[in-house]
Amino acid sequence: MKSPRAQGLFANWDRLFQEPFRGITSDGQVIPDLYAPRPEGAPILAMIEAVNTLLVCMTPEQRKASCFPVGSQQWRRWQNTELYVEDYGLRLDEVGEPLREAVMTVLRTSMSPHGYELSRDVMKLNRFLGDIVGGPVVLGEWSYIFCLFGSPSATEPWGWQLFGHHLVLNCFVLGAQMVLTPAFWGAEPSYADYGPFKGIRLFQDEERAGLTLMRSFSAEQQKRAIVAHSMMGGDLPEGRRHFADNLHLGGAFQDNRIVPYEGLKAAGLSALQRRDLMDLVEKYLAVLPEGSRRARIVEVERHLQDTHFCWIGGFSEDSPFYYRVQSPVTFIEFDHHAGVFLTNAEPAKFHVHTIVRTPNGNDYGFDLLRQHYETAPHHNQQHAQQQQAQHRHHHGDGNYNHHHGDDPSKV
């Protein structure tokens, strides 16, 4: 954190955090009426039971450090580096196995079996990287922070968050509806070839589905889909690449980023190509429990004509690449990265980052939360108080570490 690069990164992140939340948009204007509270079959009873069991296991001090109001801007403080700068939350490598397992039960009940396995494998590969470079204390299986927002309820809004190196999960719940974005899964390297985690290999499906779609296009379609042929320099627009995010645009603290549509619009695709596009999207929705997954598929299909697909890089078997799927209701990025801890100076296929967001104001379920506040009379006064608190926060001292947990009795 003493390095100018790290200081500059975190200072910029804090500047972005001070901006009131709007959501990722394509032109700076949030499209209204895209989302609505409705039961979608989320497994809330199992989730509530898991969180209540976790709370019983936590000390009062741990609850105070980890629990926040559901409308807190603390949701937006996640970051995906290996740097441990937070002074809040439940740090999993600093607690015993029973508490860690209770947190993992929250994840297990909130996601599909695939989503849970993917998240745990990311954590395991983080430890694999730590073993490779001789830094298992910094890069560990449990180097992650857990926070709870609101109180688990079948009718009132609440949620949880887990974040650390290569893994970020934000899970908002309202009734039988949930939002699991922003979400980030990554790995360097994306497979383990020895040691206790030998055989874990991630992101093959996401890579293959992207290539399948790109290769299905005609030469003219490929020309329109390609934003740049080079991952570094060359015809890549100046400033497009960032040392921390590489080609990602939806990374940490980019909650309000304006990302214009680029590439090929799905309205011009054949029926088979649209099927391949949905197959690609469903690779990312597979992390959700069944009811929520089906609801998101319907939502994406409703806006399929306005969905855009863009590509950077080559599309041979050996080529590293970046792609983005973007519509009014979904924002998905896949990127092959250069080495951070390993020695590849240019992007390689064994270092992968993926990001999923819900644009136009519903990351963290904030648009659903806004509608809940507006339609539930008992929340009007509480919402006004939180808006006042947020106003005070945005005019605070700007210190990245100054925001602590609230008394859970007031959550």
Secondary structure, DSSP 8 states (H G I E B T S, - for coil): --SHHHHHHHHHHHHHHHS-----BSSS---SS----------HHHHHHHHHHHHHHS-HHHHHHHEE-TT-GGGGG---SS-----SSEEGGGS-HHHHHHHHHHHHHHS-HHHHHHHHHHHHHHHHHHHHHT-TTTS-TT-EEEEEES---SSS-EEEEEEETTEEEEEEEETTEEE--SEEEEESSSB--SSTTTT-B-SHHHHHHHHHHHHHS-HHHHHHHEEES-SSSTTS-TT--BTTTBT-SS-TT-TT-B----SEEGGGS-HHHHHHHHHHHHHHHTTS-HHHHHHHHHHHHHTGGG-EEEEEE--STT--EEEEEE-SS-EEEEEE---SSS--SS--TTSEEEEEE-TTTTGGGHHHHHHHHHH-GGGHHHHHHHHHHHHHHHTS---TT------GGG-
